[in-house]
Amino acid sequence: MKTRILGIEGTAWNLSAAVVDEDDVISEVTETYQPDTGGIHPREASQHHAKYASTVIQKLLENIKSKGIDPKTLDAVAFSQGPGLGPCLRTVATASRMLSLTLDIPIIGVNHCIAHIEVGKWKTPAKDPVVLYVSGANSQVLAYRKGKYRVFGETLDVGIGNALDKFARSAGLNHPGGPRIEKHAKNFEKYVPLPYVVKGMDFSFSGLTTAAKDALENETMEDVCYSFQETAFAMMVEVTERALAHTGKNEVLLAGGVGANMRLREMLDIMCNDRGASFYVPEKRFMGDNGAMIAYLGLLMYRSGSITGLKDSHVDPNFRPDSVEVTWI
Amino acid sequence: MYLTQGAEAIVKQEEDIIIKERIQKRYRIKVLDDKIRKERTRAEARLISETRRLGIPTPIIYDIQNFKIEMEYIDGEPLKNVINPELSKRTGELTGLLHSGGIIHGDLTTSNLILKDGRIYFIDFGLAFIDRTIEAQGVDVHVLFQTFESTHEDHEKLINAFYDGYKQKYIHADKVLKRVKDIEKRGRYA
């Protein structure tokens, strides 16, 4: 018998629910929050999730019924317990508890960062990689060692995605800023020096963002977009390389929505080539926030006996990946 | 003769001179890569000299070029092979001086501490930086304790001896030692 887990993601902009088994995604339904102006407003995003939660789940359950799966035979419901925006997390946790009670199946709270890693390992040949996880709020270099995913380096202030978005807004570009910056960067003429900040194994983007904003007064949009990418991405690739050297591992996995950026991929690819390491990127649907990754980590936890239970299903907006005991490796 | 090739630099020995050269990174555009390697080479040389001025033995610098530092080869024994509580206490004193001076070594292992003519030399400042926070000092000490634990049986004695020395030379030693325990729990620089 295959294990079937329903997972719900909703830490920030994307509400997404999926059912997976050991082999693949059986069905996934997604409703994305798109702000009218500016960036993600936590309250509005949570209201969006609350508005669409029941439709998304109903549609998902209908989809699996049409594939001959009775929702009552699902093994567990998994949800993003954190890290993320508090109001969004609470909305999704409430929906998941309801589902757990209605279907009378166990509830599993999963760490959002680790879900990104595990879905990448599931959908690429990576076995034991150093992971560069880059999204709006998170930018971390992680690797598995002795029972936990250790954070080898991370941002000291904002995540790379938020840094890109902040700069994009000040440059008059719409949300999400990353793809627009990438497009402008292609037409650059020269590099504009911006602060390159690596401290030990950590990096910082807030000074870079301010400097890039200021640079727009005298330099072209294309040159500043290009210079922002080159500087910020090189910082993260450098720390990823150090983590490879330190751990002795020979695989790199890219995870998170900013991983869609082709220049970041190219830089990681060059670094891995020069070191003789393998570089893996999952297909795009598994890179940004998605329900399948939550369901899949739920599946790994369920099979290794890590059940959260209703009593401990409170959300944690600062849930650290290195606080999770890995029971499935 | 190649001594080491790390993620960042190659280190060669020519008679009694060490030549450390920061290698090119192809993933960075050249203008940025050159700038970073130049800045770090200069910063490393400066920190080696500043550390020496704090009263801590370091190699003498002979020359600095774009990405290259030529310096004295310290022909001694790595503490890794000879460590004992007495030497650990003196390492504590020297690290206390270093941290009082606002410098973080960044890779404080018993391989980067060399005993020569009865003096302990601090070498390899490739990851060194200026930082006066308890966190940075805690990580520095934690890295050293990890090499005690992984390679030396008597590590408890070595740690206690280090504390004795460190406390004598650094006023915030207690805060740092407390932070080291927190850092251990995070298990991050493992």
Interface residues (C-beta under 8 A of the other chain):
Chain A: R145 K146 K148 R150 V151 F152 Y191 P193 Y196 K199 G200 M201 E230 T231 A234 V237 E238 E241 R242 L244 A245 M267 L268 I270 M271 D274 D322
Chain B: G6 A7 E8 K25 R26 Y27 R28 I29 V31 L32 K35 I36 G106 L127 F129 D131 A136 V139 R186 G187 R188 Y189 A190
